[in-house]
């Protein structure tokens, strides 16, 4: 997670392949955006949000 202008966002610089939507870039994403992507792509992001700051 990174703090930008007082707000926390997710960043994932891992490359994507054709299986995991090569057009998706995970820079400055919110919890909601990650959850939606993960639901559509077989649980790609699966982590516990406990103790993490809220996203906008």
C-alpha positions as CSV (number, residue, x, y, z in Angstrom):
1,X,0.0,0.0,0.0
2,X,1.1,3.6,-0.7
3,X,0.0,6.9,0.8
4,X,-0.9,9.5,-1.8
5,X,-2.3,12.9,-0.8
6,X,-3.4,11.5,2.5
7,X,-5.2,8.4,1.0
8,X,-4.0,4.8,1.0
9,X,-4.1,2.8,-2.2
10,X,-2.9,-0.6,-3.3
11,X,0.0,-1.1,-5.8
12,X,0.9,-4.4,-7.4
13,X,3.7,-4.2,-9.9
14,X,3.6,-7.9,-10.9
15,X,3.1,-8.5,-14.6
16,X,-0.1,-9.9,-15.9
17,X,-0.5,-12.7,-18.4
18,X,-3.4,-13.4,-20.8
19,X,-5.1,-15.5,-18.1
20,X,-5.2,-12.7,-15.6
21,X,-6.3,-9.8,-17.8
22,X,-3.2,-8.2,-19.3
23,X,-4.9,-4.8,-19.5
24,X,-5.3,-4.6,-15.7
25,X,-2.8,-2.4,-13.9
26,X,-2.9,-2.3,-10.2
27,X,-1.7,1.2,-9.3
28,X,-3.6,3.3,-6.9
29,X,-6.5,0.8,-6.6
30,X,-9.1,0.7,-3.8
31,X,-10.4,-2.3,-1.8
32,X,-13.5,-2.3,-3.9
33,X,-11.6,-2.3,-7.2
34,X,-9.3,-5.2,-6.0
35,X,-12.3,-7.2,-4.8
36,X,-14.2,-6.8,-8.1
37,X,-11.2,-7.8,-10.1
38,X,-10.5,-10.8,-7.9
39,X,-14.1,-12.0,-8.1
40,X,-13.9,-11.8,-11.9
41,X,-10.5,-13.6,-12.1
42,X,-10.8,-16.6,-9.8
43,X,-9.7,-15.0,-6.5
44,X,-6.5,-13.4,-7.9
45,X,-6.2,-11.2,-4.8
46,X,-6.9,-13.1,-1.6
47,X,-5.7,-11.4,1.5
48,X,-6.9,-10.4,4.9
49,X,-7.7,-6.6,5.1
50,X,-7.6,-6.7,8.9
51,X,-5.3,-4.0,10.3
52,X,-4.8,-2.3,6.9
53,X,-5.8,1.3,6.4
54,X,-9.1,2.1,4.6
55,X,-8.9,3.1,0.9
56,X,-11.0,5.9,-0.6
